[in-house]
Every structure is written in structure tokens, then in C-alpha cells.
Amino acid sequence: MDAVLVQAIINGLLLGGVYAAYSAGFSLIFGVMGVVNLAHGELIMLGAFTSYWLFQFFNLDPYFSAPFAMVFLFSFGYLVQRFILNRVMGLPHIMSYILTFGLHLMVANIAIKIWTHDFRSITTSYSGANAAILGLNIPYARLITFVVALFVTWGLWFFLMKTETGRAIRATAQDKEVARLMGVDIRNIYAITFGLGAAITGLSGAVISPFVIISPEMGLEYTIIAFCVVVLGGMGYIPGALVGGLTLGVAQSLAATYLNAGVSVAITFIILFMMLVIRPTGILGKGNIA
Amino acid sequence: MTEPLLDIKQIDVSFFDVRVLHQIDLKVYPSEIVTVIGPNGAGKSTLLGAIVGFQVPTEGSITFKGQNITGIAPEKTVQLGMTIVPEGARVFTDMTVMDNLKMGSYIKSSRALRSETLEMVFSFFPRLHERMKQKGGTLSGGERQMLAIGRALMSRPSLLLLDEPSLGLAPLLVTKVFETIVQIAATGLTVLLVEQNVHFSLEISQRAYVLENGRMVKDGPSHEIMDNDYIRKSYLAL
């Protein structure tokens, strides 16, 4: 295989791992509550800003700010679900779309008021540094982020499969009435679920902050990618986020290498469109199409 | 006479403007098997719904262990010691048999007794032990019913409510399910069984209530109900 192709695939995988991490929360929230969270990108934005300010004021490395972003976004997500979204649970889905769209506008605009439209970035000692292995370039920051992203996606899966709360979340996703009969306070489970989804999304925002442009308006683009990744992997199926993320990452990278960068954006939408028409349950067929 | 475990007094239940249950009275004493029989649409499931808290009675009261539980939320009733096997089993199809059972002991009081209760459930249903790692959705209808009963037992209830456990099962399995209910009751558990399978329910229960069009039309010891002319004609086709 030629080096260009291998390099393109590696770039795609590195990108895709990150896509997976920030889409897993989107998938979780949809899977449990049926909420398509249109304010998803704002969670990433808040995570990235958490990392940015910790770097500015305390010179804290973006990777070490990840736990802070997680705690902040968990609290934010928990409160949003508890006091806002819980009011429309059980109503037609359109209500939650409107509400999360409103949330998207509100959070983004408040952020613009506070932080202005400026584009910001974090420059660390390792920014731009590459590991050169067998003639391939692997940027350190992206590699670390990739590893953290995989670990986070696995961690979420582990939490859902192995803990009492995780089991209750899965039960609630499948049959909320029966879950209640088992003693599950589903409104609290909803809040924890949104908190968890927001926490891993915020964490992803923090760990991508070393190599992305941070601005209050960055969110929407990420919401779109998360939506596409989750459709690819199967709505509501968490490991699907990994499959969808890696697929989309590689597809975009190949398109950028062999066609051009503009096409790589179009590819996202072409894939999204084709999936929705041909296989709406996702690549693995385990998605939920309610 | 001992105090009833469950005491329903004169409840009315409505869906929007339509009254589904009219002045229902029902008592269940400790260690009894009580059955509520009646045709489809009589309001049997609604009655259970009102007991566990999915429907709120507009009139009357429900008392459990001497405590007024009228209108209490479903997630609270299980903590007081009553669990329901819902109609159609409703096992968690994407979860393993083991996870379904663990879900049954989600409440703190039963979580502490989990491994011991699991052993008891597996002794009633060895099949569930064999299928421990399988997804709920891969089980047969009979196995799902067993799993739903096992899951309910996992919460260590003092009152077990069963909603049509024989629904949709092959005759051989129906017999098996009723036998199991008798075995479970023999451990001292109190059972309230709602059924369309009148013959078997009257056979295994001590007392019975007959629900028609949202009203209790008859009640009494099961053998008397079984000998009643009206019941023999309308329900047993004898």
C-alpha cells in the first residue's frame, strides 16, 4: 500500500475516534429519552472553553482540564434535564426539538455576549509536534486525544453494562413503565443520563481544544457531525458511535486526500442521506428508528 | 380475623371522562391466593394499575400493610413490598436474563439480599439459570413469563400481583405457570392473580372476585364461585 493511502487512513482513524467520543453522548441521550439534542455542539463548546480558560489562567494542560470539564458539564446537563427537559418528557418529540434548539441559541448567544465572536486557540509545547514512524506523520495531540476518546467511549459502555445506575438507564430506555415498577425514579435517571452524556461530550470538547478553533459559534458544526455519526452507527446504540465515528473519519480523510477538502464536507451529507434512505438502523443494524 | 394485607375500599377509576371501575371493594389477607376473574375489557388490568399507582382512583382508598397508598407513584409501591408481573411479561428484551433479574432487585432493601434471592429464583426456574447470559428477547413465551415472575420475586415482595400470566401460552406451559404460582405461594407469599383462565385460577385460589363491566358482581370462596350456576354457564361453559 502506498504511504499516502496509509497516512489518509491513519488521519481518518484519529479524527474518527474523536468523532466517536463526542457523539456517544448524543446517542445515549437519544437512546434513553428520545431527545435529539440540538444543543449538543454547545456542550462541546463549553468543554473547550473550560479547557481554554484553565489554560489561560492556570496554565493547566488541556488534557488535565478534562476532569474539570466533565464535572462542569455533568452538573450543567443534570440541571438542564431536571428543570427544563423533564417538563416535556412524554410529550411529542417536536417539543424537545424546539426546546433543545432554543437551548442551542441561548447558550451560544450568552457565550458570544461573554466571550465575543473571537476565534481562540490553545498553543501548547507539543502543538504541531509529530511522531514520525515509518515515514508516517502522527501528530502527538491527535494521538493522545484519540486514545482518550476511545477510553471514554469504552468507559461509558462499561458504566452502562456493569453498574446499578447503568442497568437502570438501560432498563428505562427499553421500557420506562416497567423500570418504574422495579423502583426506578425515571426522572432522576433522565437527569443522570443527560448529565453523563453532557459530561463525556464536555470532556471531548476539552481534549480536542489543543487543535481546534474555539469560539462560541463552534457548536452547530459539531451537532451536525454527531448526528451523522450516530445515524451511521445506529441511533441510541453506544458502540455504534465508535463504528460511525471511525467510518465517517476515514471517509472524510480519504475524500480530502484524493478529491478535495470541500468534497470531504459534502461526503458527510451524502453518507447521511444514503444511510437514512438505505439503512436507517445504522451500519450494524442495531439502531432505534422510532 | 387478621388485618388484610391489601384493602381496597370503594374505588372509582376513570380514563379522562370514562369511568372504568365503579366502587370496587377487594381485600387480600396474608398468605392467601386471591383471584380476580372476568372477561376481556372488564377492567382487570386497570384495577392492578390502580393498585401499583399507574392510575389514580378518583374516589375511595387503597391500603397496604395498614398504610394508605392511594395515588402513590409506581416506583414507591415496590419499596413498600408489592411487585407486579405485568401483562405479557414485558421482560427487558435487550438485556440478559441475569440483568433482568438484577433489575428486579434494584431497590436498596432487596439489593442487599440479591445473591440469596437469585438462588431461590433459580430453584423455582432452573431454566433461567441455564439461560442466564441470553438476551431476554431470545426466550420463548413461557420462559419470558418465568423470567417476569422471577424478576418480580427478586424485589422480595410480600404481595405478588400477577396480570394474566397464562396469556398466550401453550396449555402445557399454562399448567406449569399455575403450578409455580402455587409453589411460590407455599413459601408464604401472598398472591393476587388476575386471569381470564377461570378454571385454573379458581382451582389454585382460596377466594375469588368476579369483575364485569367495571363492577364486582360476585365474590366468595373459590370453590363456591366454581359451583355457582352463573359462573359455570358464562365462564366455564359447563
Chai-1 contact restraints between the chains, C-beta under 6 A:
chainA,res_idxA,chainB,res_idxB,connection_type,confidence,min_distance_angstrom,max_distance_angstrom,comment,restraint_id
A,R167,B,D99,contact,1.0,0.0,6.0,A-B,restraint_1
A,R167,B,M103,contact,1.0,0.0,6.0,A-B,restraint_2
A,A171,B,F92,contact,1.0,0.0,6.0,A-B,restraint_3
A,A171,B,M103,contact,1.0,0.0,6.0,A-B,restraint_4
A,Q174,B,F92,contact,1.0,0.0,6.0,A-B,restraint_5
A,Q174,B,D94,contact,1.0,0.0,6.0,A-B,restraint_6
A,D175,B,R90,contact,1.0,0.0,6.0,A-B,restraint_7
A,V178,B,R90,contact,1.0,0.0,6.0,A-B,restraint_8
A,R180,B,P74,contact,1.0,0.0,6.0,A-B,restraint_9
A,R180,B,E75,contact,1.0,0.0,6.0,A-B,restraint_10
A,L181,B,P74,contact,1.0,0.0,6.0,A-B,restraint_11
A,L181,B,I84,contact,1.0,0.0,6.0,A-B,restraint_12
A,M182,B,M103,contact,1.0,0.0,6.0,A-B,restraint_13
A,M182,B,Y106,contact,1.0,0.0,6.0,A-B,restraint_14
A,G183,B,E75,contact,1.0,0.0,6.0,A-B,restraint_15
A,G183,B,V78,contact,1.0,0.0,6.0,A-B,restraint_16
A,G183,B,Q79,contact,1.0,0.0,6.0,A-B,restraint_17
A,G183,B,Y106,contact,1.0,0.0,6.0,A-B,restraint_18
A,G183,B,I107,contact,1.0,0.0,6.0,A-B,restraint_19
A,D185,B,E75,contact,1.0,0.0,6.0,A-B,restraint_20
